[in-house]
Amino acid sequence: MTEPLVGVVMGSASDWETMQHCARQLEAFGVPFETRVLSAHRTPRELADWIGDAESRGAEVFIAAAGMAAALPGVVAAQTTVPVLGVPMESKLAGGLDSLLSMVQMPGGIPVGVLAVGKAGAVNSAILAAQILGRSRPEFDEAVRKHREAKAAEILANLDPSEA
């Protein structure tokens, strides 16, 4: 089995509904990854152990999805120098704005790259992870290029929606 280059962690199993889109995009690019449900607040030791283990096995990017207090990406970033991408989950309180604001307020020195709330952020986190990996792995750079070309072709195939 190929060791994961991306570690995807979410604070709750219910986040999978959104983060499955991240997993699908990583799969489409051929990026090896693994997923975990670990909580910054309820399983801090297990989270720290997983981060260290994943990094020692070659993880080069972490994607952390969280809602509510949205501490998970920051906790991951505090324990590694590997890039961490945060995906804010939609919430009942403020539609995910609370999660987004929580993530973007990281203190100087512990960065988290924060994406859009919800599905768009999940997909974009996978694309950004592939772009990061693509700097040293041409196959991922090419996969991202082909993905963009395919998306452009979809738009160009239907320039006038009134004719559909």
Buried (B, 14 or more C-beta within 10 A) or exposed (E): EEEBBBBBBBBBEEBBEBBEBBBEBBEBBEBBBBBBBBBBEEBBEEBBEBBEEBBEEEBBBBBBBBBBEBBBBBBBBBBBEBBBBBBBBBBEEEEBEBBBEBBEEBEEEBBBBBBBBBBEBBBBBBBBBBBBBBEEBEEBBEBBEEBEEEEEEEEEEEEEEEEE
